Amino acid sequence: MRREIKDNRQKHSLHWYSAPFTKGARGILYLVLFAILISIGGCKVYSFTGASLPADVKTVTVDLLRNSANNAPALLNQTITDALKNKLITEASLHQVTYDGDVAFKGAVTGYSFSAQAPTAQLQSGVNRLTITVQISYENKKYPKDSWKQPEIFSRYADAPGTANLSDVQNTLVADIVKQLMDDIFNKAFVKW
């Protein structure tokens, strides 16, 4: 009779919730399950650039920027448009579409100036500065609250020695400035620090 009671106690002490885990192992299991639930809840795609885009934002439309700047090279607007497309495709993993993208960029090159910054005693400049300014609109069709309320103005510059001829250094300066502008536009649109 005693043996029979002991067997019944063993049967009833094993409930459905008392898994073969120790108390510490059960805690780790709960922690792992909690981490999985949290990661599923944050449906954003993160990249090494710091950009965070919702997973359902997959396409981008970039309109050709207008060239409204006096004295700007004829193809400057195309150069900046192509650089923006490339940045968005490579760093945000978006697919370029001609129209109706999930996110859209449009705007204009509004400033292009070459000015003397450090005059010298010889009536010439020690440093010349090329400045490019763009005005960009950003619309997020999937998440309108992320759209810019009004166009943003981005301006960057690069310096060249005062003895340099603009035509000799222009391509290098434009490339440096365009890279800086693309970083600024990308960060404003997608990096939420």
Residue pairs with C-beta under 8 A, 6 or more apart in sequence:
19 26
21 29
43 54
43 55
43 56
44 52
44 53
44 54
44 55
45 52
45 53
45 54
45 55
45 93
46 52
47 91
47 92
47 93
49 91
49 92
49 186
49 190
49 191
50 187
50 191
50 193
51 91
51 92
51 186
51 190
51 191
52 190
52 191
52 192
53 92
53 94
53 190
54 142
54 143
56 102
56 142
57 94
57 102
57 103
57 140
57 142
57 143
58 94
58 95
58 102
59 94
59 95
59 96
59 97
59 101
59 102
59 103
60 85
60 88
60 89
60 92
60 94
60 95
60 96
60 97
60 101
60 102
60 103
60 104
60 105
61 96
61 97
61 98
61 99
61 100
61 101
61 103
61 104
61 105
62 81
62 84
62 85
62 88
62 96
62 104
62 105
62 106
63 81
63 104
63 105
63 106
63 107
64 77
64 78
64 81
65 77
65 80
65 81
65 106
65 107
65 108
65 109
65 134
66 77
66 107
66 108
66 109
67 74
67 76
67 77
67 108
67 109
68 108
68 109
68 110
69 76
69 109
69 110
69 111
69 112
69 132
69 133
70 112
71 112
71 113
72 109
72 112
72 132
73 112
73 170
73 174
76 109
76 112
76 132
76 174
77 108
77 109
79 174
79 178
80 109
80 132
80 134
80 178
80 181
83 178
83 179
83 181
83 182
84 105
84 182
84 185
85 96
87 182
87 183
87 185
87 186
88 94
88 96
88 105
88 186
89 95
89 96
91 186
92 186
92 190
94 101
94 102
94 103
100 141
101 141
102 140
102 141
102 142
103 138
103 139
103 140
103 141
103 142
103 189
104 138
104 139
104 141
105 136
105 137
105 138
105 185
105 189
106 136
106 137
107 134
107 135
107 136
107 137
107 151
108 134
108 135
109 132
109 133
109 134
110 133
110 134
110 135
110 153
111 131
111 132
111 133
111 134
111 155
112 130
112 131
112 132
112 133
113 130
113 131
114 128
114 129
114 130
114 131
114 166
115 128
115 129
115 131
116 124
116 125
116 127
116 128
116 129
116 162
117 125
117 126
117 127
117 128
117 129
117 159
118 125
118 126
118 127
118 162
119 125
119 126
120 126
120 162
124 162
124 163
125 162
126 161
126 162
127 159
127 160
127 161
127 162
128 159
128 160
128 161
128 162
128 164
128 166
129 157
129 158
129 159
129 160
130 157
130 158
130 159
130 160
130 166
130 170
130 173
130 174
130 177
131 155
131 156
131 157
131 177
132 155
132 156
132 157
132 174
132 177
132 178
132 181
133 153
133 154
133 155
134 153
134 154
134 155
134 181
134 185
135 151
135 152
135 153
135 154
136 151
136 152
136 154
136 185
137 148
137 150
137 151
137 152
138 147
138 148
138 152
138 185
138 188
138 189
139 147
139 148
140 146
140 147
148 188
148 189
152 185
152 188
154 181
154 184
154 185
154 188
156 177
156 180
156 181
156 184
157 177
158 172
158 173
158 176
158 177
158 180
160 166
160 169
160 173
187 193
